[in-house]
Amino acid sequence: MALVDVKLPSLGEEAGEEARVAFWYVDVGEEVDPDDNLLQMLTDKATFDVPSPQKGKLVEHLVGENDAVKVGQVLCRLEVAD
């Protein structure tokens, strides 16, 4: 098994370089499929979901609800098949 870091993607020029965690859809230990929403993020201008990049099990939240997160920061880790 390998670990995959899920990072906050680029938000676009107008949205800035930071977003806040609204809530997690997936708890540690739950299985996810590609494109399943992991968490919801908020900026001053938008609300958006961060999807899973691949099939796996969420093994760690690295940010909590209401935390401010910068673009490129790791949000969580997935355990995936090699």
NULUMSE-86238 format. One record per atom (N, C-alpha, C): residue number from 0; z, x, y; residue in three letters. Coordinates in pm, whole numbers, padded with zeros to 5 digits. Each point is the difference from the previous one (the first is absolute). Example, Ala and Ser with C-alpha at 12.3 -4.5 7.8 and 13.67 -1.06 7.14 Angstrom:
<zazas>
ZAZA resi      Z      X      Y resn
ZAZA    0  00780  01319 -00569  ALA
ZAZA    0  00000 -00089  00119  ALA
ZAZA    0  00000  00090  00120  ALA
ZAZA    1 -00072 -00035  00105  SER
ZAZA    1  00006  00082  00119  SER
ZAZA    1  00073 -00077  00109  SER
</zazas>
This chain:
<zazas>
ZAZA resi      Z      X      Y resn
ZAZA    0  00000  00084 -00118  MET
ZAZA    0  00000 -00084  00118  MET
ZAZA    0  00000  00088  00125  MET
ZAZA    1 -00064 -00048  00103  ALA
ZAZA    1 -00007  00072  00126  ALA
ZAZA    1  00055 -00090  00112  ALA
ZAZA    2  00043  00063  00107  LEU
ZAZA    2  00047 -00074  00117  LEU
ZAZA    2 -00106  00002  00109  LEU
ZAZA    3 -00020 -00116  00064  VAL
ZAZA    3 -00096 -00013  00109  VAL
ZAZA    3  00076 -00046  00123  VAL
ZAZA    4 -00016  00073  00111  ASP
ZAZA    4  00060 -00040  00127  ASP
ZAZA    4 -00089 -00103  00069  ASP
ZAZA    5  00060 -00108  00046  VAL
ZAZA    5 -00072 -00100  00079  VAL
ZAZA    5  00040  00022  00145  VAL
ZAZA    6 -00099  00028  00085  LYS
ZAZA    6  00026  00034  00139  LYS
ZAZA    6 -00048 -00110  00094  LYS
ZAZA    7  00060 -00003  00121  LEU
ZAZA    7 -00045 -00094  00101  LEU
ZAZA    7 -00139  00043  00046  LEU
ZAZA    8 -00099 -00090 -00015  PRO
ZAZA    8 -00136  00035  00041  PRO
ZAZA    8 -00015  00000  00152  PRO
ZAZA    9 -00112  00053  00045  SER
ZAZA    9 -00032 -00002  00142  SER
ZAZA    9 -00001 -00144  00050  SER
ZAZA   10  00052 -00021  00118  LEU
ZAZA   10  00011 -00134  00056  LEU
ZAZA   10 -00112 -00033  00098  LEU
ZAZA   11 -00083  00096  00031  GLY
ZAZA   11 -00103 -00021  00101  GLY
ZAZA   11  00051  00038  00137  GLY
ZAZA   12 -00090  00030  00088  GLU
ZAZA   12  00037  00049  00133  GLU
ZAZA   12  00089 -00095  00078  GLU
ZAZA   13 -00030 -00128 -00004  GLU
ZAZA   13  00074 -00096  00082  GLU
ZAZA   13  00141 -00027 -00052  GLU
ZAZA   14  00021  00017 -00130  ALA
ZAZA   14  00130 -00033 -00059  ALA
ZAZA   14  00103  00112  00014  ALA
ZAZA   15 -00045  00122  00028  GLY
ZAZA   15  00092  00111  00017  GLY
ZAZA   15  00024  00079 -00128  GLY
ZAZA   16  00108  00074 -00001  GLU
ZAZA   16  00029  00092 -00110  GLU
ZAZA   16  00126 -00036 -00077  GLU
ZAZA   17  00054 -00120  00023  GLU
ZAZA   17  00126 -00037 -00063  GLU
ZAZA   17  00002 -00149 -00030  GLU
ZAZA   18  00065 -00035 -00110  ALA
ZAZA   18  00020 -00140 -00038  ALA
ZAZA   18  00141 -00015 -00054  ALA
ZAZA   19  00046 -00123 -00009  ARG
ZAZA   19  00134 -00030 -00051  ARG
ZAZA   19 -00013 -00078 -00131  ARG
ZAZA   20  00087  00032 -00096  VAL
ZAZA   20  00000 -00070 -00128  VAL
ZAZA   20  00058 -00140  00021  VAL
ZAZA   21 -00078 -00103 -00032  ALA
ZAZA   21  00049 -00137  00009  ALA
ZAZA   21  00079 -00035 -00126  ALA
ZAZA   22 -00065  00014 -00116  PHE
ZAZA   22  00069 -00023 -00127  PHE
ZAZA   22 -00083  00053 -00116  PHE
ZAZA   23  00067  00021 -00110  TRP
ZAZA   23 -00062  00045 -00124  TRP
ZAZA   23 -00034 -00121 -00087  TRP
ZAZA   24 -00123 -00002 -00052  TYR
ZAZA   24 -00040 -00101 -00097  TYR
ZAZA   24  00044  00041 -00141  TYR
ZAZA   25  00007  00131 -00024  VAL
ZAZA   25  00022  00054 -00134  VAL
ZAZA   25  00131  00079 -00002  VAL
ZAZA   26  00082 -00028 -00100  ASP
ZAZA   26  00125  00073 -00019  ASP
ZAZA   26 -00021  00120 -00090  ASP
ZAZA   27  00090  00098  00009  VAL
ZAZA   27 -00003  00116 -00089  VAL
ZAZA   27  00006 -00049 -00145  VAL
ZAZA   28 -00087  00058 -00083  GLY
ZAZA   28 -00006 -00036 -00141  GLY
ZAZA   28 -00108 -00099 -00035  GLY
ZAZA   29 -00059 -00064  00101  GLU
ZAZA   29 -00105 -00099 -00026  GLU
ZAZA   29 -00136  00066 -00016  GLU
ZAZA   30 -00082 -00059 -00088  GLU
ZAZA   30 -00137  00046 -00023  GLU
ZAZA   30 -00092 -00059  00107  GLU
ZAZA   31 -00101  00077  00040  VAL
ZAZA   31 -00099 -00047  00097  VAL
ZAZA   31 -00140  00034 -00050  VAL
ZAZA   32 -00095 -00079  00044  ASP
ZAZA   32 -00141  00024 -00027  ASP
ZAZA   32 -00066  00049  00128  ASP
ZAZA   33 -00119  00058 -00009  PRO
ZAZA   33 -00070  00043  00120  PRO
ZAZA   33 -00015 -00118  00098  PRO
ZAZA   34  00025  00027  00124  ASP
ZAZA   34 -00013 -00095  00110  ASP
ZAZA   34  00112 -00105  00007  ASP
ZAZA   35  00100  00005 -00090  ASP
ZAZA   35  00118 -00084  00019  ASP
ZAZA   35  00070  00045  00127  ASP
ZAZA   36  00048 -00093  00081  ASN
ZAZA   36  00071  00037  00122  ASN
ZAZA   36  00139  00053 -00034  ASN
ZAZA   37  00031  00117  00056  LEU
ZAZA   37  00130  00064 -00023  LEU
ZAZA   37  00101 -00039  00106  LEU
ZAZA   38 -00043  00002  00127  LEU
ZAZA   38  00089 -00032  00110  LEU
ZAZA   38 -00078 -00049  00119  LEU
ZAZA   39  00071 -00065  00091  GLN
ZAZA   39 -00061 -00048  00123  GLN
ZAZA   39  00050  00086  00116  GLN
ZAZA   40 -00092  00036  00089  MET
ZAZA   40  00030  00085  00116  MET
ZAZA   40 -00031 -00077  00129  MET
ZAZA   41  00071  00036  00106  LEU
ZAZA   41 -00020 -00061  00130  LEU
ZAZA   41 -00025  00106  00107  LEU
ZAZA   42 -00092 -00030  00091  THR
ZAZA   42 -00014  00078  00123  THR
ZAZA   42  00013 -00098  00116  THR
ZAZA   43 -00010  00049  00121  ASP
ZAZA   43  00005 -00090  00116  ASP
ZAZA   43 -00118 -00096  00000  ASP
ZAZA   44 -00111  00041 -00065  LYS
ZAZA   44 -00122 -00078  00007  LYS
ZAZA   44 -00044 -00065 -00131  LYS
ZAZA   45  00062  00037 -00113  ALA
ZAZA   45 -00049 -00051 -00128  ALA
ZAZA   45  00107 -00001 -00107  ALA
ZAZA   46 -00024 -00084 -00100  THR
ZAZA   46  00078 -00003 -00123  THR
ZAZA   46 -00099  00026 -00111  THR
ZAZA   47  00035  00090 -00092  PHE
ZAZA   47 -00093  00031 -00108  PHE
ZAZA   47  00076  00041 -00125  PHE
ZAZA   48 -00068 -00010 -00114  ASP
ZAZA   48  00057  00038 -00129  ASP
ZAZA   48 -00054  00135 -00043  ASP
ZAZA   49  00083  00074 -00072  VAL
ZAZA   49 -00042  00127 -00059  VAL
ZAZA   49 -00017 -00024 -00150  VAL
ZAZA   50 -00123  00017 -00052  PRO
ZAZA   50 -00025 -00026 -00142  PRO
ZAZA   50  00027  00122 -00087  PRO
ZAZA   51  00017 -00027 -00128  SER
ZAZA   51  00014  00108 -00097  SER
ZAZA   51 -00136  00066 -00021  SER
ZAZA   52 -00004  00132 -00002  PRO
ZAZA   52 -00128  00069 -00021  PRO
ZAZA   52 -00046 -00003 -00146  PRO
ZAZA   53  00092 -00025 -00093  GLN
ZAZA   53 -00036 -00002 -00141  GLN
ZAZA   53  00108 -00068 -00083  GLN
ZAZA   54 -00029 -00017 -00127  LYS
ZAZA   54  00094 -00064 -00092  LYS
ZAZA   54  00116  00095 -00029  LYS
ZAZA   55  00120 -00054 -00003  GLY
ZAZA   55  00115  00084 -00030  GLY
ZAZA   55  00130 -00077  00016  GLY
ZAZA   56  00110  00075  00004  LYS
ZAZA   56  00133 -00059  00018  LYS
ZAZA   56  00062  00061  00125  LYS
ZAZA   57  00052 -00084  00086  LEU
ZAZA   57  00066  00048  00121  LEU
ZAZA   57  00133  00062 -00041  LEU
ZAZA   58  00019  00129  00031  VAL
ZAZA   58  00121  00069 -00044  VAL
ZAZA   58  00094  00036  00114  VAL
ZAZA   59 -00049 -00007  00126  GLU
ZAZA   59  00088  00038  00111  GLU
ZAZA   59 -00051 -00055  00132  GLU
ZAZA   60  00088 -00065  00075  HIS
ZAZA   60 -00025 -00036  00140  HIS
ZAZA   60  00049  00118  00083  HIS
ZAZA   61 -00079  00052  00090  LEU
ZAZA   61  00042  00110  00086  LEU
ZAZA   61  00029 -00045  00142  LEU
ZAZA   62 -00030 -00125  00030  VAL
ZAZA   62  00034 -00061  00129  VAL
ZAZA   62  00057 -00139 -00027  VAL
ZAZA   63  00083 -00046  00090  GLY
ZAZA   63  00062 -00130 -00016  GLY
ZAZA   63 -00050 -00100  00102  GLY
ZAZA   64  00038 -00125 -00020  GLU
ZAZA   64 -00037 -00103  00095  GLU
ZAZA   64  00053  00034  00139  GLU
ZAZA   65 -00084 -00023  00100  ASN
ZAZA   65  00025  00029  00141  ASN
ZAZA   65 -00014  00147  00037  ASN
ZAZA   66 -00030  00088 -00095  ASP
ZAZA   66 -00022  00141  00032  ASP
ZAZA   66 -00133  00018  00073  ASP
ZAZA   67  00000  00089  00099  ALA
ZAZA   67 -00124  00039  00068  ALA
ZAZA   67 -00065  00112 -00081  ALA
ZAZA   68 -00131 -00011 -00020  VAL
ZAZA   68 -00074  00093 -00085  VAL
ZAZA   68 -00122  00050  00075  VAL
ZAZA   69 -00025  00129 -00008  LYS
ZAZA   69 -00117  00059  00065  LYS
ZAZA   69 -00119  00003 -00097  LYS
ZAZA   70 -00120 -00004  00054  VAL
ZAZA   70 -00122  00009 -00081  VAL
ZAZA   70  00008  00126 -00085  VAL
ZAZA   71 -00032 -00013 -00129  GLY
ZAZA   71  00003  00112 -00093  GLY
ZAZA   71  00133  00020 -00069  GLY
ZAZA   72  00106 -00067  00046  GLN
ZAZA   72  00130  00013 -00064  GLN
ZAZA   72 -00001 -00071 -00135  GLN
ZAZA   73  00071  00058 -00098  VAL
ZAZA   73  00007 -00059 -00134  VAL
ZAZA   73  00093 -00120  00003  VAL
ZAZA   74 -00050 -00114 -00050  LEU
ZAZA   74  00075 -00125 -00004  LEU
ZAZA   74  00073 -00018 -00132  LEU
ZAZA   75 -00067  00034 -00109  CYS
ZAZA   75  00056 -00018 -00133  CYS
ZAZA   75 -00074  00087 -00099  CYS
ZAZA   76  00052  00001 -00123  ARG
ZAZA   76 -00064  00077 -00107  ARG
ZAZA   76 -00027 -00091 -00119  ARG
ZAZA   77 -00117  00018 -00059  LEU
ZAZA   77 -00039 -00072 -00120  LEU
ZAZA   77 -00006  00098 -00117  LEU
ZAZA   78  00043 -00045 -00117  GLU
ZAZA   78 -00020  00075 -00123  GLU
ZAZA   78 -00125 -00056 -00065  GLU
ZAZA   79 -00098  00087 -00025  VAL
ZAZA   79 -00129 -00043 -00053  VAL
ZAZA   79 -00034  00082 -00125  VAL
ZAZA   80 -00088 -00055 -00082  ALA
ZAZA   80 -00046  00073 -00119  ALA
ZAZA   80 -00084  00119  00045  ALA
ZAZA   81  00012  00112 -00074  ASP
ZAZA   81 -00080  00121  00033  ASP
ZAZA   81 -00147 -00023 -00023  ASP
</zazas>
